[in-house]
Structures are given as C-alpha cells and as structure tokens.
Amino acid sequence: MKIITKQNDLLEISGGINVSGSVINAFAKGIESILNVGRSLGTAIRRLYSGNLCKI
C-alpha cells in the first residue's frame, strides 16, 4: 500500500468509470424489455376493452 505524503496528492482523483460495449448493450436490452412489456400490456388492455379476444 502506498502512503500519500503530499497534500496535492490527496486532492488528485485517479480512475473513473469505464463503460464498455457490454454495459451499453445490457442497458439497451433492459430498456427494450421494458418497452416490450409496455407494448404487450397496452395491446392486452386494448383487446380486452374492444372485445377482440379469442375463445379458448
């Protein structure tokens, strides 16, 4: 472990966020899944109120 002795070194911020393609892809898939659930729910509600249901 490195001991920091200077005050300027204490104020230095190193590192950061590394956003890779996998993270962006996972985020996009999550948004796409939420949109698909909303679309399916909207379609189900519309079909229910219009009486356009198939009989089982």
Secondary structure by P-SEA (a helix, b strand, c coil): ccccccccccccccccccccaaaaaaaaaaaaaaaaaaaaaaaaaaaaaacccccc
